[in-house]
Amino acid sequence: MTAARRVVVTGMGVISPVGHTVEDFFASLAAGRHGIGPITRFDAEGLKCKLAAEVKGFDPLLYMEKNDARRNDLFTQYAIAAAVQAMAASGLDKHSPYSPERFGVYVGSGIGGFHTWFEETRKLLEKGPNRVSPFFIPMMIGNIAAGNLAIRFGARGPCLPVVSACSTGANAIGEAFRAIKHGYADVILAGGAEAAIEPLGLAGFSACMALTHSGDPDSASIPFDKRRSGFVMGEGAGVLVLEDYGGAARRGARVYAEITGYGNTCDAHHITAPHPEGAGAAECVRLAMAEAALTGTERLYINAHGTSTPLNDKTETLAFHRVFGHTVNNVLISSTKSMTGHMLGAAGSAEAIVCVKALQTGIVPPTAGYREPDPECDLNYVPNHSVTAKLDAALTTSFGFGGHNACLAFRPIIEGRD
């Protein structure tokens, strides 16, 4: 068995409702600026939900040829854009010392090509089966972003497009971390992508009581606030380059942070509702902390799942109480979904980038829009304004329909750590 190896982040890329680069994305979050507004992509007449966190001004031709853009669903376009950024930041787009067979891609999507599915179904119903595009299936399937990235970068190693609803991005990073740690690959592009702001997607999430029907962009996504009434749908992609630390050091790569722990559990309770006592979420956090050798006494930031739904925020708070006990109020916790909306399968990877940037900069972004405390959500959620802090570690939590729970732990890079 190969000895466990250290795994580091050497590149990051993001497409989001608040920025199309890592720098713009994090600057917006640090300033408390949200990307939520009235839906512009289609006529929302008849829908209960009128707001979304859309990606505005995205130009796929900055990252791919026109024919490639036409033959890829928006979620894949987002994934390619974020991956191109991440590879450029890592330097691996210019020169790689790694064998293609040791280069993997773990980029998933919670839903896949929703726009393509919607449009081709409309063609079928209105114009008949002969009008359905020959690219329908390869544009729609959820693994196709990973497949396209493997083709683009010549990655012939393990390719695992995780699908675990809103835990997708975090699970993809966690599984990539394990693959490198235990010697199955040397470098992996990992993350998630989503583009589900479609009439059917909004109608479906509204029907299962998940979306807010608020008409005020400033108070629509308000995690942990007593007024919260559901999440705002977002979109985009977050992709990280994970690399064996030894290989990164040998090639002189810039190292942004080290990933040190991963927890993965299931509530096994309900198809949409979290466990009422936060048991699965708490165990997930404990597992990540144990692998990262964190005791809970460290100077810690948690980028919470924090969806702004009544159940999630209450049970996530309970989970943190279970894990940290009397020290829980020392932990800085915020939900950047207050600004990005819920990016679904891309949320966990975008929020992992937030953790890395918080460790780098010492800036903890706020939970924006927080006004009215909830007795059931009684922790330090860094309300409305970012804070500066010297951090020892950062965690991100992600929870998905089906009871999926994921937690990632990051530390600043420390030379010589065993």
C-alpha positions as CSV (number, residue, x, y, z in Angstrom):
1,M,0.0,0.0,0.0
2,T,1.4,3.4,-1.0
3,A,2.2,5.7,2.0
4,A,-0.3,8.5,2.4
5,R,0.7,11.6,0.7
6,R,0.0,15.3,1.4
7,V,-2.4,16.9,-1.0
8,V,-2.3,20.6,-1.9
9,V,-4.3,23.1,-4.0
10,T,-2.1,24.6,-6.8
11,G,-4.8,26.2,-8.9
12,M,-8.4,27.6,-8.7
13,G,-11.0,28.9,-11.1
14,V,-14.5,30.1,-10.7
15,I,-17.5,31.3,-12.6
16,S,-20.2,32.7,-10.3
17,P,-23.0,35.3,-9.9
18,V,-20.5,37.6,-8.2
19,G,-17.5,37.3,-10.3
20,H,-15.9,35.4,-13.2
21,T,-12.4,35.1,-11.7
22,V,-11.2,34.0,-8.2
23,E,-10.1,37.5,-7.4
24,D,-13.4,39.2,-8.4
25,F,-15.4,36.4,-6.7
26,F,-13.7,36.7,-3.4
27,A,-13.5,40.5,-3.5
28,S,-17.3,40.7,-3.9
29,L,-17.8,38.2,-1.1
30,A,-15.5,40.1,1.2
31,A,-17.4,43.3,0.5
32,G,-20.7,41.7,1.1
33,R,-22.0,42.2,-2.4
34,H,-24.6,39.8,-3.6
35,G,-25.5,38.7,-7.2
36,I,-29.3,38.2,-6.7
37,G,-31.9,39.9,-8.8
38,P,-34.9,39.5,-11.0
39,I,-34.7,36.7,-13.5
40,T,-33.6,38.0,-16.9
41,R,-33.0,34.8,-18.9
42,F,-36.6,34.1,-19.5
43,D,-40.1,35.4,-18.7
44,A,-40.8,34.3,-15.1
45,E,-44.5,35.1,-15.4
46,G,-46.5,32.4,-13.6
47,L,-43.6,31.2,-11.5
48,K,-43.8,31.8,-7.8
49,C,-40.1,32.5,-7.7
50,K,-39.0,35.7,-9.5
51,L,-35.4,36.0,-8.3
52,A,-32.2,34.1,-9.0
53,A,-28.5,34.5,-8.8
54,E,-27.6,34.4,-12.5
55,V,-24.2,34.5,-14.0
56,K,-24.2,37.8,-15.9
57,G,-22.0,38.7,-18.9
58,F,-20.4,35.3,-19.3
59,D,-18.6,34.9,-22.6
60,P,-17.7,31.2,-23.4
61,L,-15.6,32.3,-26.4
62,L,-12.9,33.5,-23.9
63,Y,-12.4,29.8,-23.1
64,M,-13.4,27.8,-26.2
65,E,-14.1,28.0,-29.9
66,K,-17.6,28.9,-31.1
67,N,-18.4,25.3,-32.3
68,D,-17.4,23.9,-28.9
69,A,-19.6,26.4,-27.2
70,R,-22.6,25.5,-29.4
71,R,-22.1,21.8,-28.6
72,N,-21.9,22.2,-24.9
73,D,-24.6,22.9,-22.3
74,L,-24.1,26.0,-20.2
75,F,-23.0,23.9,-17.2
76,T,-20.2,22.4,-19.2
77,Q,-19.2,25.8,-20.5
78,Y,-19.0,27.0,-16.9
79,A,-16.9,24.0,-16.0
80,I,-14.5,24.5,-18.9
81,A,-14.1,28.2,-18.0
82,A,-13.3,27.5,-14.4
83,A,-10.9,24.6,-15.3
84,V,-9.0,26.8,-17.8
85,Q,-8.5,29.4,-15.0
86,A,-7.4,26.8,-12.5
87,M,-5.0,25.1,-14.9
88,A,-3.5,28.5,-15.8
89,A,-3.1,29.4,-12.2
90,S,-1.3,26.0,-11.5
91,G,1.1,26.4,-14.5
92,L,0.2,22.9,-15.7
93,D,-1.4,24.3,-18.8
94,K,2.1,25.2,-20.1
95,H,4.1,22.3,-18.8
96,S,3.3,19.2,-16.8
97,P,5.8,16.8,-15.4
98,Y,3.1,14.2,-14.9
99,S,2.1,11.3,-17.0
100,P,-1.4,11.7,-18.6
101,E,-2.3,8.4,-16.9
102,R,-1.7,10.0,-13.5
103,F,-3.8,13.1,-14.3
104,G,-7.5,12.8,-13.3
105,V,-10.7,14.8,-13.6
106,Y,-13.3,14.7,-10.8
107,V,-15.8,17.4,-11.9
108,G,-19.5,16.6,-11.3
109,S,-22.9,18.3,-11.6
110,G,-26.0,17.8,-9.4
111,I,-28.4,18.0,-12.4
112,G,-26.3,18.2,-15.6
113,G,-27.6,19.7,-18.9
114,F,-30.9,21.1,-17.7
115,H,-31.1,23.8,-20.4
116,T,-30.4,21.2,-23.1
117,W,-32.9,18.7,-21.6
118,F,-35.6,21.5,-21.4
119,E,-35.0,22.8,-25.0
120,E,-34.9,19.4,-26.6
121,T,-38.0,18.2,-24.8
122,R,-39.8,21.3,-26.1
123,K,-38.6,20.5,-29.7
124,L,-39.9,16.9,-29.3
125,L,-43.3,18.1,-28.1
126,E,-43.7,21.0,-30.6
127,K,-41.9,19.7,-33.7
128,G,-41.5,16.0,-33.4
129,P,-38.7,13.5,-32.7
130,N,-36.8,14.3,-36.0
131,R,-36.0,17.8,-34.7
132,V,-34.2,16.5,-31.6
133,S,-30.5,17.4,-31.8
134,P,-27.9,14.6,-32.4
135,F,-26.0,16.4,-29.6
136,F,-28.8,16.1,-27.1
137,I,-27.5,13.2,-25.1
138,P,-23.8,14.2,-25.0
139,M,-24.8,17.7,-24.0
140,M,-27.2,16.7,-21.3
141,I,-25.5,13.8,-19.4
142,G,-24.0,14.8,-16.1
143,N,-20.6,13.3,-16.7
144,I,-19.9,15.3,-19.9
145,A,-18.2,18.2,-18.2
146,A,-15.6,15.8,-16.8
147,G,-15.3,14.1,-20.2
148,N,-14.7,17.4,-22.0
149,L,-12.1,18.5,-19.5
150,A,-10.3,15.1,-19.8
151,I,-10.2,15.5,-23.6
152,R,-9.1,19.1,-23.5
153,F,-6.2,18.6,-21.1
154,G,-5.3,15.0,-22.1
155,A,-6.1,13.6,-18.7
156,R,-6.2,9.8,-19.1
157,G,-6.2,8.9,-15.4
158,P,-9.2,8.4,-13.1
159,C,-12.3,10.3,-14.1
160,L,-15.1,10.4,-11.6
161,P,-17.9,12.9,-12.1
162,V,-19.6,12.7,-8.7
163,V,-23.4,13.3,-8.5
164,S,-24.6,13.9,-5.0
165,A,-27.0,16.9,-5.4
166,C,-25.8,19.9,-3.5
167,S,-22.9,18.0,-2.0
168,T,-21.5,17.3,-5.5
169,G,-18.7,19.9,-5.6
170,A,-17.4,19.0,-2.1
171,N,-17.7,15.3,-2.6
172,A,-15.8,15.6,-5.9
173,I,-12.9,17.4,-4.2
174,G,-12.9,15.0,-1.3
175,E,-12.8,11.9,-3.5
176,A,-10.0,13.5,-5.5
177,F,-8.1,14.2,-2.3
178,R,-8.4,10.5,-1.3
179,A,-7.3,9.4,-4.8
180,I,-4.1,11.5,-4.6
181,K,-3.5,10.8,-0.9
182,H,-3.5,7.1,-1.5
183,G,-1.5,7.1,-4.7
184,Y,-4.1,6.5,-7.4
185,A,-3.2,9.8,-9.2
186,D,-0.7,12.7,-8.9
187,V,-2.9,15.6,-10.0
188,I,-6.7,16.0,-10.4
189,L,-9.0,18.7,-11.6
190,A,-11.8,18.6,-9.0
191,G,-15.1,20.5,-8.5
192,G,-18.6,21.0,-9.7
193,A,-20.7,22.9,-12.2
194,E,-24.4,23.8,-12.5
195,A,-26.8,25.7,-14.7
196,A,-30.3,24.9,-13.7
197,I,-31.9,28.4,-13.7
198,E,-34.7,27.2,-16.0
199,P,-38.5,27.5,-15.7
200,L,-38.8,23.8,-15.0
201,G,-36.0,23.8,-12.4
202,L,-37.5,26.8,-10.5
203,A,-41.0,25.3,-10.7
204,G,-39.8,22.0,-9.4
205,F,-37.8,23.4,-6.5
206,S,-40.7,25.7,-5.6
207,A,-43.1,22.7,-5.6
208,C,-41.0,21.0,-3.0
209,M,-41.0,24.1,-0.8
210,A,-37.2,24.8,-1.2
211,L,-37.2,28.2,-2.9
212,T,-38.0,31.6,-1.4
213,H,-40.8,33.6,-2.9
214,S,-39.4,36.8,-1.7
215,G,-39.3,39.7,-4.2
216,D,-36.6,41.7,-2.4
217,P,-33.1,40.8,-3.6
218,D,-31.5,42.2,-0.5
219,S,-33.5,39.9,1.9
220,A,-34.1,36.8,-0.2
221,S,-31.1,34.7,0.6
222,I,-30.6,35.3,4.4
223,P,-29.1,32.2,6.0
224,F,-29.6,31.8,9.7
225,D,-31.9,34.9,9.9
226,K,-35.3,34.3,11.5
227,R,-37.0,35.7,8.3
228,R,-35.5,33.1,6.0
229,S,-38.0,31.3,3.8
230,G,-36.0,29.2,1.3
231,F,-33.0,29.4,-1.0
232,V,-32.3,31.5,-4.1
233,M,-31.1,29.4,-7.1
234,G,-27.6,30.3,-8.3
235,E,-25.3,28.8,-10.9
236,G,-21.7,28.6,-12.0
237,A,-18.7,26.4,-11.5
238,G,-15.7,26.0,-9.1
239,V,-12.7,23.9,-10.1
240,L,-9.5,23.3,-8.1
241,V,-6.2,21.7,-9.1
242,L,-5.3,19.2,-6.4
243,E,-1.7,17.9,-6.5
244,D,0.6,15.6,-4.6
245,Y,2.7,18.0,-2.4
246,G,6.0,16.3,-3.3
247,G,5.3,16.8,-7.0
248,A,4.2,20.4,-6.6
249,A,7.3,21.2,-4.6
250,R,9.6,19.6,-7.2
251,R,8.2,21.7,-10.0
252,G,8.2,24.9,-7.9
253,A,4.4,25.3,-8.0
254,R,2.7,28.0,-6.0
255,V,0.7,26.2,-3.2
256,Y,-2.5,28.0,-2.1
257,A,-3.4,25.7,0.8
258,E,-3.3,22.1,1.9
259,I,-6.4,19.9,2.0
260,T,-6.1,17.8,5.2
261,G,-9.5,16.1,5.8
262,Y,-12.7,14.9,4.3
263,G,-15.9,13.6,5.8
264,N,-18.7,11.8,3.9
265,T,-21.8,10.5,5.5
266,C,-25.5,10.1,4.8
267,D,-28.4,11.0,7.1
268,A,-30.4,7.9,5.8
269,H,-33.5,9.8,7.1
270,H,-35.5,11.6,4.3
271,I,-35.2,12.3,0.6
272,T,-35.2,16.1,1.1
273,A,-35.3,17.0,4.8
274,P,-32.1,16.9,6.9
275,H,-31.9,14.7,10.1
276,P,-33.7,16.8,12.7
277,E,-30.8,16.6,15.2
278,G,-28.1,17.1,12.6
279,A,-26.6,13.7,13.4
280,G,-25.2,12.9,10.0
281,A,-23.9,16.4,9.4
282,A,-22.1,16.4,12.8
283,E,-20.5,13.0,12.1
284,C,-19.4,14.3,8.7
285,V,-17.6,17.3,10.3
286,R,-16.1,15.1,13.0
287,L,-14.6,12.8,10.3
288,A,-13.0,15.6,8.4
289,M,-11.6,17.2,11.6
290,A,-10.2,13.8,12.8
291,E,-8.4,13.3,9.5
292,A,-7.1,16.8,9.6
293,A,-6.0,16.4,13.2
294,L,-8.2,19.3,14.4
295,T,-9.4,19.4,18.0
296,G,-11.8,22.3,17.8
297,T,-9.6,24.6,19.8
298,E,-8.0,26.1,16.7
299,R,-8.7,29.5,15.2
300,L,-11.3,28.1,12.8
301,Y,-13.5,29.4,10.0
302,I,-16.5,27.3,8.7
303,N,-18.1,28.2,5.4
304,A,-21.5,26.7,6.2
305,H,-23.9,25.1,3.8
306,G,-26.3,27.8,5.1
307,T,-29.0,27.6,2.4
308,S,-31.5,30.0,4.0
309,T,-34.1,27.3,4.4
310,P,-35.8,27.0,7.8
311,L,-34.8,23.4,8.3
312,N,-31.2,23.4,7.0
313,D,-30.0,26.4,9.0
314,K,-31.5,25.1,12.3
315,T,-30.2,21.6,11.9
316,E,-26.7,22.8,10.7
317,T,-26.5,24.9,13.8
318,L,-27.4,21.9,15.9
319,A,-24.7,19.9,14.2
320,F,-22.1,22.5,15.0
321,H,-23.2,22.5,18.7
322,R,-22.8,18.7,18.7
323,V,-19.3,18.8,17.3
324,F,-17.8,21.8,19.2
325,G,-19.8,21.9,22.4
326,H,-18.9,24.8,24.7
327,T,-16.3,26.1,22.3
328,V,-18.7,26.6,19.4
329,N,-19.0,30.3,19.9
330,N,-15.3,30.7,19.2
331,V,-15.8,29.5,15.6
332,L,-16.3,32.0,12.8
333,I,-19.2,30.8,10.6
334,S,-20.6,32.3,7.5
335,S,-22.7,31.4,4.6
336,T,-21.6,32.9,1.3
337,K,-24.9,31.6,-0.3
338,S,-26.2,34.9,1.1
339,M,-24.4,36.5,-1.9
340,T,-24.1,33.7,-4.5
341,G,-27.4,32.1,-4.0
342,H,-27.3,28.3,-4.0
343,M,-25.1,27.1,-6.8
344,L,-26.3,23.5,-6.3
345,G,-23.7,21.1,-7.5
346,A,-21.1,23.9,-7.9
347,A,-21.7,25.2,-4.3
348,G,-19.3,23.0,-2.5
349,S,-16.4,23.7,-4.8
350,A,-17.0,27.4,-5.0
351,E,-17.1,27.5,-1.2
352,A,-13.9,25.5,-1.0
353,I,-12.3,28.3,-2.9
354,V,-13.7,30.7,-0.3
355,C,-12.0,28.7,2.4
356,V,-8.7,28.7,0.6
357,K,-8.9,32.5,0.1
358,A,-9.8,33.1,3.7
359,L,-6.7,31.2,4.8
360,Q,-4.6,33.1,2.4
361,T,-5.9,36.6,3.1
362,G,-7.1,36.4,6.7
363,I,-10.4,37.8,5.5
364,V,-13.6,35.9,6.6
365,P,-16.5,36.9,4.3
366,P,-19.8,37.7,6.0
367,T,-23.3,36.3,6.0
368,A,-24.9,39.2,4.1
369,G,-28.4,40.4,4.7
370,Y,-28.5,39.2,8.3
371,R,-30.9,41.3,10.4
372,E,-33.1,39.3,12.7
373,P,-31.5,36.7,15.0
374,D,-33.2,33.3,15.4
375,P,-33.0,31.7,18.8
376,E,-32.6,28.4,17.0
377,C,-29.6,29.7,15.1
378,D,-27.5,31.2,17.9
379,L,-23.9,31.1,16.6
380,N,-21.4,33.7,15.3
381,Y,-22.4,34.0,11.6
382,V,-20.1,37.0,10.9
383,P,-23.1,39.2,10.1
384,N,-23.0,41.7,7.2
385,H,-19.4,42.7,7.4
386,S,-16.2,40.6,6.8
387,V,-13.7,40.3,9.6
388,T,-10.0,39.7,9.7
389,A,-8.6,36.8,11.6
390,K,-5.5,34.7,11.7
391,L,-6.8,31.3,10.9
392,D,-5.3,27.9,11.7
393,A,-7.8,26.0,9.5
394,A,-11.0,26.3,7.5
395,L,-13.9,23.9,6.9
396,T,-16.7,23.9,4.3
397,T,-19.9,21.9,4.8
398,S,-22.2,20.7,2.0
399,F,-25.5,18.8,2.4
400,G,-27.7,17.5,-0.4
401,F,-31.1,16.0,-1.1
402,G,-31.0,12.3,-0.3
403,G,-29.2,13.0,2.9
404,H,-25.7,13.4,1.5
405,N,-23.2,15.2,3.7
406,A,-19.7,16.3,2.9
407,C,-17.1,18.3,4.8
408,L,-13.6,19.4,3.7
409,A,-10.8,20.7,5.9
410,F,-8.1,23.0,4.7
411,R,-4.9,24.4,6.4
412,P,-2.4,26.9,5.3
413,I,0.6,25.2,3.8
414,I,3.2,24.5,6.5
415,E,6.6,23.1,5.4
416,G,7.7,20.0,7.1
417,R,4.3,18.9,8.5
418,D,4.1,15.1,8.6
